[in-house]
Amino acid sequence: MLMRRWGRRARWCVWVLAAAAAALLVRVPQEARGAAQFPRTTPHALAHALADFSAHPRLDPHIGAWTVEEEAGNYTWWRYAVRYACGARCEGRAVLQHEVGAPPGAGGRRSPRHGPADEHRLLLADSRCTRLPLLPWPWFCDDTEVETSIEAGAGGGAGGGARLRERARGSCGALHALLGRCDLRERRARWLRALQEHF
């Protein structure tokens, strides 16, 4: 009788551990697209503000203190990585790359060049990880990649403002999805609203 009880407990423990492992390993993929008009700013000013990570804490209240880990670039592109705090048990790492002008071969548009341009491309890879209280492990991470293109607005030229389009892809852990903390569309919509208010 005692052996049966221990056998049931052992099976129950195995099921609990399997469920915990699934919560850690299973990823929920997401995708979101967004667009916004900025009639009072130039594509150059908008792109440079987004490429400067010091603007990101104003747009996302969860971003706290941050430090640059690495950087590289030249006149037409730059790339850097930052590590940042995002709460009491949360750490993030973002890699941001900014390219001035359109990439070569992009439908006949011009290649990247130095100086103010009407076309910009930004790539952001962001990984945000949280852990349970009082435990050093496990970490639950949400990953997001955002590709943003910025070009002259509908009116064209300096007075036409800027038009931003973005495509975001991400994944979050099954546990965050069950807790309702995994809505990429809503997060990106909040980001775009905050960006429009900033400009």
Disulfide bonds with the S-S distance in Angstrom:
Cys86-Cys90 1.82
Cys129-Cys141 2.01
Cys172-Cys182 1.48
